[in-house]
């Protein structure tokens, strides 16, 4: 007997909201219908374990059929099925009491992600009306008659008796809308489209999803051209069924992970590192994580999308979900699957909850732990990683103001003065000379310029190692860390230096003797330096520029590369003169103040050039230098 039922006014408004507002991607209607079919089979299998006499065991499958003439897509399962009462409960849910309250919540919610009520209102089924002008559902429970549900998503739906092939199950027939402008609903009738949607969203449904697909077979070459191909069909399984990440870790080979990575992420090379994670307990999830063996071609562009693919119950939900990996691990690719993800009403987005934050933190820890293990066991492989992505590890320390120092500091590698190999902070501190209190570093635009810094001369002479910071992020990372193993970092270009009391007294006496000479140079360079002193760190070079504690010249350069961001940044510079150099001996007895200032200007520009920086007035420098050469030649 045919029953016609009316949606209440607010229920119709709710249906309109679900069709037009909740879902952002029309493609997901097929995912929802397949998920419902899988759930129905799950329920049957469960009952077959507890009531085997009533629910005999059988081999299950989900079938998809398309009919271009009728413009229909049919999804059939052999699961538990529904009675007419079940249909009203499960498919007509939005007509039940409570829909008005739900609609009010949906309308008033600032963020639709707040509504985590999957399964309470059968909304997944109604996503079908994004593409359908009508939907027919024929279903039969194992102990009852078959019934047909029909709705055009308007004011009414009907339920009547019907027939169903099989002992139990459900058949959903989607009558597609007509094509309109750029909305080509007929594309969903194409085999390739169905296959691609199943592969994308439902590839890991545990039951085979089958469809008859065309295949072409060449026939007799002697026949006319229009008869050379004969149309045949094959029953094709569209999904893989068993997710690799659901398998036991012991059952997954490294080659399996490599092949999965290459196929999933369209990479021609195997990953540098693979990580198979099975986390159980308060937060349960499975994850496959990969670090590429080369920098992605668009890694530094705006088109690069970081984040992990999300699955729930093996069903694809979302790609490039950023909140599960911190920005400093943006190079990590992979996926996470959890039955506990707090999905919103449309299953398309995740809520940001403490549980999600815990999962994200756990994934971060797993990646960092794997990197530490690789560094310990395979330094060559880790060095390759660090050459590609090491700057992001440093960024992880800097961007958190040193809060992640303890987790990340032992992943750092640096170039250093004593040889061309990388050195870790642990190795540096173990190799410190007796009595050495600080970890020394020097920074600059590149290794070549850093190694020529005059400030390194004394370090080389005293056989003290120095970290060479040639990346823009390096010095800021060091500043955020402040110290390692209770040993502070010390810039060799800072004004102060560790010297003996005897040398300190010697320089103090020399400064007092030549105070006028130092003061006149300082006066002449008052817009460029904060002080002029005798140096304790130079050996062969006549001069160098250091800075007072705080901002170094290299940090000044980096910050001023983006002047709009920080304004004009200036470090407090100190001109240091080597009192043991013959140039000082040639200048120390000058009596003309203007002449001292002019020579001081040349010394400043020389120091700038020695340290790899541009001088502001090249013409002025050349003029003063020529003037000095002419004067010297006349004296000779």
Residue, then its C-alpha position, 0 to 999 in steps of 0.5 A: x500500500x502506497x503511503x504519501x508523507x509530507x515534510x513539515x515546513x521547517x523540515x523542507x527548509x532544513x532539506x534546502x539548507x543541507x542541499x545548498x549550504x552544508x556540502x561544498x563539493x557535489x562529488x561527495x554524494x557517491x561517497x555518502x551512498x557507498x558509505x551507507x552501503x558499507x555500514x549496512x553490510x557491517x551491520x549484517x556481518x555483525x548480526x551473522x556472528x550473533x544470530x547466524x541462523x537468521x543471518x547466514x554468512x555470505x560474500x558481500x559486495x557493493x554494485x554500481x550501475x549507470x544508465x545513460x538513457x534513463x540518466x540514473x546511477x544505481x548503488x546496490x548492497x546486500x547488507x541488512x536492509x530496511x523495513x518501511x518503518x526503518x525507511x521512515x526512521x533512517x531516510x525520513x529522519x528530517x521529518x521527525x520532531x527535532x528538525x526545527x531545533x536542528x535547523x535553528x542550530x544550523x542557521x545560527x551556528x557561526x561555524x558549521x563545523x560545530x555541528x558534529x551530529x553525523x548519523x542523527x539526521x541521515x544528512x549523508x543520504x540527502x547530499x544526493x539531491x545536490x545532483x539528483x532531481x529524484x531518489x528512489x530507495x528499494x530495500x528489504x530486511x531479511x525477515x520482511x517485505x521489500x519497500x520503495x522510498x521515493x522523494x524529489x526533495x520537495x514537500x513529500x516522499x512516498x513509501x510503498x511495497x516493492x520487490x528486491x532481488x536477494x534475501x536482504x539489501x538496499x538499492x539506491x537509484x539516483x535520477x540525475x538533474x538535467x545539465x545546466x550551463x557549466x553544471x554537467x550532471x551527465x558526467x557522472x554517468x561516465x565510467x571514468x568519472x565513477x571510477x575516479x570518484x571511487x578511487x578518490x573517496x572510497x578506495x579503502x572501503x573493505x567490501x568490493x565495489x563492482x561495476x560492469x565496464x566496457x572494454x574493447x577487443x580487436x577483431x579480424x583485421x580483414x573486416x571493414x573498419x567500422x567492425x574492427x572493434x567489438x564492445x565487451x564488458x568486464x565486471x571490474x572491482x573499482x576499489x583496493x579494499x584493504x588500506x595499506x595503513x590498516x595492515x600490521x606493521x610487520x606485514x608491510x614491506x618497505x617496498x610497499x610503502x615506497x610504491x604507495x608513496x609514488x602512486x599516491x603523491x605522483x612522485x617519480x622517486x621513492x621517499x627518503x623516509x617512510x613512517x608507518x604509525x599505529x597509535x592505540x589508546x586514548x587517541x587511536x589512529x593509523x598514519x603513513x608519513x613520508x619525507x620526499x627524497x627531493x624538494x618538491x618542484x613548487x615547494x617555495x611557491x604559493x601553489x604548494x599545499x602542506x598538510x596530510x590527507x584525512x580518512x575516517x573509517x578508511x573513507x577519504x574526507x579531506x586533502x591537505x589538512x594543515x592542522x596535523x603538521x606544524x609549519x616547520x614540518x611542511x615538507x612531510x606528506x602522508x595521511x591519517x585515518x581515525x574512526x575518532x575524528x570529530x567530523x562536522x555534519x557534512x563530514x567534509x571538515x574537522x572540528x579543532x578540538x583538544x583531541x585533534x591537537x593531541x593527535x597532531x602533537x603525537x604525529x609531530x613527535x613521531x616525525x621528530x623521533x624518526x629524524x633523530x633515529x635516522x641521524x644516529x643510525x644513517x648520518x649520510x641519509x640524514x645529511x641529505x635530509x638536512x641539506x633539503x629541509x634543515x632550515x625548517x627545523x631551525x625555523x621550528x625553534x625560531x618561530x616558537x621563540x625557543x619553546x621547541x629547543x629541547x625537542x629540535x636542537x639535536x637535529x641541527x647541523x652546522x658548517x664549522x671552521x675546522x673542516x668542511x663536514x657538518x657538526x652537531x652541537x653535541x659534537x661541538x661541545x665535546x670538542x671544546x678546548x679546556x677552559x672554553x666557556x662559550x659556543x662561538x659562531x660567525x655569520x654571513x651571506x655565504x661560507x666563503x665570506x664568513x671564512x675570510x672574516x678578520x675576527x676568525x684570525x685569533x680563533x684559528x691561531x688559538x685552535x678554537x672551532x667556530x660554527x659558520x652560519x651561512x643561512x638567513x635563519x641560522x643566527x635567529x635560531x641561535x638567538x632563540x636558543x640562547x644556549x646549548x647544554x648550559x653553554x651560551x652562544x657567542x658571536x665572534x663579531x661582538x665587541x667583547x672577547x675573552x682575553x687574559x688580564x695581562x692583555x686587557x691591561x696592555x690594551x687599556x694602557x694603549x688606549x689611554x696613550x692614543x686616546x686622541x687618535x681613537x676619539x678623532x676617528x670616532x668623531x669622524x665616523x659618528x654616524x656610522x659607529x658607536x665606538x673605536x677601540x683597539x682589538x684583541x681578536x685580530x692577527x693579520x688584518x688591520x681592522x674589523x667591525x664588531x657590534x655591541x651585544x645584541x644585533x649583529x651586522x649579519x642580522x641587520x642585513x637580513x632584517x633590512x632585506x625586507x625593510x617594509x616589515x621591520x623599518x630601517x634596522x641598525x646594529x651598534x657597530x664598533x671599529x676595531x683597530x689592530x694595535x700590532x699591525x704596521x698600518x696603525x704604527x704608520x698612523x698613530x703619530x698623525x697630528x692633523x685632526x682632519x687627516x686622522x678623520x680621513x684615514x679613519x674613514x678609509x679604515x672603516x670602508x676597508x673593514x666593510x669590504x673585508x667583511x663582505x659588505x658594500x660601502x656606501x660611497x665608493x667614489x669617496x673611498x677611491x678618492x681618499x685612497x688615491x689621495x693617500x697614495x699620492x701623498x705617500x709617493x711624494x714622501x718617498 
